Amino acid sequence: MAAAVYAARQKISFLMLAKDIGGQTALSSDIENYLGFAHTNGADLTAEFVKHLEDNKVPYSTGEEVTGIEKKNAAFIVRTKDKSYETSTVLIASGKKPRKLDIPGEDRLYAHGVTYCATCEAPLFKDVPVAIVGGGNAAMDAALLCSNYASKVYIITINPDLMGEQNMMDTIRKGSKFQVFYNAKTLEISGSRNVESISFDIGGQKKQVGVKAVFIEIGSVPSADFDKLTEKNAPLKSRSA
Ligand SMILES: Cc1cc2nc3c(=O)[nH]c(=O)nc-3n(C[C@H](O)[C@H](O)[C@H](O)COP(=O)(O)OP(=O)(O)OC[C@H]3O[C@@H](n4cnc5c(N)ncnc54)[C@H](O)[C@@H]3O)c2cc1C
């Protein structure tokens, strides 16, 4: 969106194609480090971004996921599900998407208790136990948010300790709602229609806890997998955690 505002101000002929408006910002809850906005949130900041686009008459099309870019002589063909666009230049600013665990049950139970967005879904799981997979800032942030609603918050991390901001680690270690499983490798998410449990290997033993939701917070990967033309310095495949 920032690139599009610059392009519009330069009177370049272009179209901004976007799967959604707001990207990761739209998924954020409280935002307190964006200069000029001492306290805001993802939804409000996204609304400001859209206003900024519209003030600059940025031509954009949302709900359009780019699926491939091909070279055609001196031009590029940018393909989405239903359309294709010919252009001389492509600017890719496609950000990141959540890294997946790649374990059984993750895809099947997605949106049935498996989620990558605590901001969006934590309030849905009131007075029930939930699990957070991960042990960094994002996982702790999700755990703290979930603790406002859930009856119990299990944190399952592959690492020997939590890693992140000290104040979050202190709150979680002291809080009676939290139970952290360290050195635990997540194996499977189970449930017939909705999430019922999560199992993991801890010290060579399989353990299972009953939960209604699994929040996966193990980092993110670039969402530029549609671009096969540009050399990249890191593989885009997801890593298991
Ligand atoms: C939960 C959460 C909380 C955060 N909190 C903060 C915070 O408090 N302060 C802070 O500074 N930062 C925060 N961040 C990080 C911040 O949101 C990101 O750094 C920022 O959004 C990155 O912007 P971006 O435009 O590079 O990428 P993104 O926000 O990822 O946007 C990329 C856009 O590209 C689109 N896209 C992707 N693939 C395609 C495709 N194939 N075709 C078409 N469109 C596509 C996406 O739909 C999206 O609209 C947070 C992130 C998250 C997830």
The ligand as an SDF file (V2000), in Angstrom:
LIG
                    3D

 53 58  0  0  0  0  0  0  0  0999 V2000
   -0.4030  -10.5780   15.0620 C   0  0  0  0  0  0  0  0  0  0  0  0
    0.5710   -9.5350   14.5300 C   0  0  0  0  0  0  0  0  0  0  0  0
    0.8650   -8.4170   15.3030 C   0  0  0  0  0  0  0  0  0  0  0  0
    1.7550   -7.4540   14.8400 C   0  0  0  0  0  0  0  0  0  0  0  0
    1.9890   -6.3540   15.6110 N   0  0  0  0  0  0  0  0  0  0  0  0
    2.8090   -5.3820   15.1770 C   0  0  0  0  0  0  0  0  0  0  0  0
    3.0220   -4.1950   15.9500 C   0  0  0  0  0  0  0  0  0  0  0  0
    2.4490   -4.0180   17.0340 O   0  0  0  0  0  0  0  0  0  0  0  0
    3.8600   -3.2560   15.4480 N   0  0  0  0  0  0  0  0  0  0  0  0
    4.5150   -3.4280   14.2470 C   0  0  0  0  0  0  0  0  0  0  0  0
    5.2660   -2.5330   13.8390 O   0  0  0  0  0  0  0  0  0  0  0  0
    4.3270   -4.5470   13.5000 N   0  0  0  0  0  0  0  0  0  0  0  0
    3.5030   -5.5130   13.9220 C   0  0  0  0  0  0  0  0  0  0  0  0
    3.3190   -6.6470   13.1580 N   0  0  0  0  0  0  0  0  0  0  0  0
    4.0610   -6.7790   11.8910 C   0  0  0  0  0  0  0  0  0  0  0  0
    3.4380   -5.9400   10.7720 C   0  0  0  0  0  0  0  0  0  0  0  0
    2.0250   -6.1950   10.6930 O   0  0  0  0  0  0  0  0  0  0  0  0
    4.1400   -6.3160    9.4620 C   0  0  0  0  0  0  0  0  0  0  0  0
    5.5070   -6.0180    9.5870 O   0  0  0  0  0  0  0  0  0  0  0  0
    3.5770   -5.5510    8.2720 C   0  0  0  0  0  0  0  0  0  0  0  0
    2.1830   -5.7850    8.1280 O   0  0  0  0  0  0  0  0  0  0  0  0
    4.2950   -5.9960    6.9970 C   0  0  0  0  0  0  0  0  0  0  0  0
    3.7020   -5.3650    5.9100 O   0  0  0  0  0  0  0  0  0  0  0  0
    3.8530   -5.9170    4.4440 P   0  0  0  0  0  0  0  0  0  0  0  0
    3.0480   -5.0370    3.5820 O   0  0  0  0  0  0  0  0  0  0  0  0
    5.3000   -6.1010    4.1460 O   0  0  0  0  0  0  0  0  0  0  0  0
    3.2780   -7.4200    4.4550 O   0  0  0  0  0  0  0  0  0  0  0  0
    1.8470   -7.9860    4.8380 P   0  0  0  0  0  0  0  0  0  0  0  0
    1.2160   -7.2210    5.9360 O   0  0  0  0  0  0  0  0  0  0  0  0
    2.0610   -9.4600    5.0260 O   0  0  0  0  0  0  0  0  0  0  0  0
    0.9580   -7.7250    3.5380 O   0  0  0  0  0  0  0  0  0  0  0  0
    1.1370   -8.4480    2.3560 C   0  0  0  0  0  0  0  0  0  0  0  0
   -0.0760   -8.3140    1.4910 C   0  0  0  0  0  0  0  0  0  0  0  0
    0.1570   -9.0350    0.2910 O   0  0  0  0  0  0  0  0  0  0  0  0
   -0.9790   -9.8500    0.0170 C   0  0  0  0  0  0  0  0  0  0  0  0
   -0.5720  -11.0230   -0.7330 N   0  0  0  0  0  0  0  0  0  0  0  0
    0.2120  -12.0520   -0.3400 C   0  0  0  0  0  0  0  0  0  0  0  0
    0.3310  -12.9720   -1.3120 N   0  0  0  0  0  0  0  0  0  0  0  0
   -0.3950  -12.4940   -2.3440 C   0  0  0  0  0  0  0  0  0  0  0  0
   -0.6880  -12.9800   -3.6600 C   0  0  0  0  0  0  0  0  0  0  0  0
   -0.2060  -14.1400   -4.0990 N   0  0  0  0  0  0  0  0  0  0  0  0
   -1.5040  -12.2520   -4.4590 N   0  0  0  0  0  0  0  0  0  0  0  0
   -2.0190  -11.0590   -4.0450 C   0  0  0  0  0  0  0  0  0  0  0  0
   -1.7720  -10.5470   -2.8210 N   0  0  0  0  0  0  0  0  0  0  0  0
   -0.9750  -11.2570   -1.9800 C   0  0  0  0  0  0  0  0  0  0  0  0
   -1.5180  -10.2140    1.3890 C   0  0  0  0  0  0  0  0  0  0  0  0
   -2.8590  -10.6380    1.2920 O   0  0  0  0  0  0  0  0  0  0  0  0
   -1.3470   -8.8820    2.1150 C   0  0  0  0  0  0  0  0  0  0  0  0
   -2.4250   -8.0260    1.8590 O   0  0  0  0  0  0  0  0  0  0  0  0
    2.4100   -7.6300   13.5750 C   0  0  0  0  0  0  0  0  0  0  0  0
    2.1250   -8.7630   12.7930 C   0  0  0  0  0  0  0  0  0  0  0  0
    1.2010   -9.6940   13.2440 C   0  0  0  0  0  0  0  0  0  0  0  0
    0.8880  -10.9130   12.3730 C   0  0  0  0  0  0  0  0  0  0  0  0
  1  2  1  0
  2  3  1  0
  2 52  2  0
  3  4  2  0
  4  5  1  0
  4 50  1  0
  5  6  2  0
  6  7  1  0
  6 13  1  0
  7  8  2  0
  7  9  1  0
  9 10  1  0
 10 11  2  0
 10 12  1  0
 12 13  2  0
 13 14  1  0
 14 15  1  0
 14 50  1  0
 15 16  1  0
 16 17  1  0
 16 18  1  0
 18 19  1  0
 18 20  1  0
 20 21  1  0
 20 22  1  0
 22 23  1  0
 23 24  1  0
 24 25  2  0
 24 26  1  0
 24 27  1  0
 27 28  1  0
 28 29  2  0
 28 30  1  0
 28 31  1  0
 31 32  1  0
 32 33  1  0
 33 34  1  0
 33 48  1  0
 34 35  1  0
 35 36  1  0
 35 46  1  0
 36 37  1  0
 36 45  1  0
 37 38  2  0
 38 39  1  0
 39 40  1  0
 39 45  2  0
 40 41  1  0
 40 42  2  0
 42 43  1  0
 43 44  2  0
 44 45  1  0
 46 47  1  0
 46 48  1  0
 48 49  1  0
 50 51  2  0
 51 52  1  0
 52 53  1  0
M  END
$$$$
